[in-house]
Amino acid sequence: MAKWITVLVANLAISTATFGLSAVRQLLVENRLDDALGICRQYEVLKTNDRDNLFSCAWVYYRLDKTEAAEKLMSQLRSAYSTPEYQLLTAYRLLKKKEFDQAKKILDLLETEHKKAPVGITAQELKGELFELKGQLETAAFLYKQIINDDPKRGRAHWGLGRNYLAKGENQRAIEHFEQATRLWPKHIGSRFNLGVIYLGTEDLKQSARWFTECYRIDKGDPSVLEYLGLLFEKKGMTKEAVKYWQRAYDIKVESAVAKEKLAKHYSDIIDEAIAQEQYDKALAYLEAARDFVEQPKLLLRRGMIYRRLQDYEKAAGDLLAFLNSQPRNPTALREVGVCYLNLRLLNQASESFSKAIAEEPQNGINHAWMAFLLEGKGDLSRAREEWKRAIELLKDPAELEKATRRLAIVERKLKK
């Protein structure tokens, strides 16, 4: 065990030596906080006293809301109280605690003392965040414009200004700043996500796909990205692909409103399509996945229809009767349960169900066809002939029409004997 620990610490030392201070600073500039966090955790293991490393990691911890870890580093840096960076961190800490007046006093002083220098620009940038938190968005935008004039490589200013223009509906200006933010922040999902949303709204699906794909590469488990990838595939007419992404979004975050709404809508269509294609096992799998999204009565109806086609008539009848408890006049359910009764040799119950289906939906030829088939089975050929004739008048599906015509011919031959 001791040997293993020694090797681990040696590897950490190599890792931190490889990255060094410049790497943490660069990751901060690129807003790659999660990557920087790993290095800072290594510094904790190594118990570094290097002031620059401590400052860098304090920023990382505060930005990631790891306040306790940040405060621990600030206590180690207390001797550097008078330095501009310590004061910037103090202001940011106050800002996060929503002690805006105190934070602004420190930032105003730093901006005045270090005008147009990096410290002064960073103070302005933090003031922009402060005004955003206070809901004073135009003041924040004004500051971000000044910052970009002085230093166009400030990703946070581009990000803030892009969101300001987006809120005002000035999409082209928003795009310019979001795109600049993506160049400065190579792993920032927010700027890419907003670009994807803007282009999706303008029906530029190629550009939208580009930005959502980049988001997905950065984080395959972001529910919002997954939801919008679903919306993108929906616009492309690729419903099954869309459903896959919505399902993943819902699995990760059950309160994903868009995913839940879309799954409820599209699962019904997909189940119906699978039923129409006679892919009943697949339809059952979709139905099971849809349990959380589709209203229970609709699930019961579809499952009953699937079981009926799989010739599991008892299960089918159970679901269909449960559905009819809530919607007793539904013609589809009445017909389907009639088919189950017919196959279970419960002919009187089948006759009653088909009669009710015809009463509710007299213009549907398939209802008359099933009644005719039942009457044949009961030996009532005269009534069967009338029902087959009525079915032929109403049926539109060529295959069903051919079956009905063939059955009518058989019945008429029997009646002539």
Beta strands, then each sheet from edge to edge (+ up, - down):
end
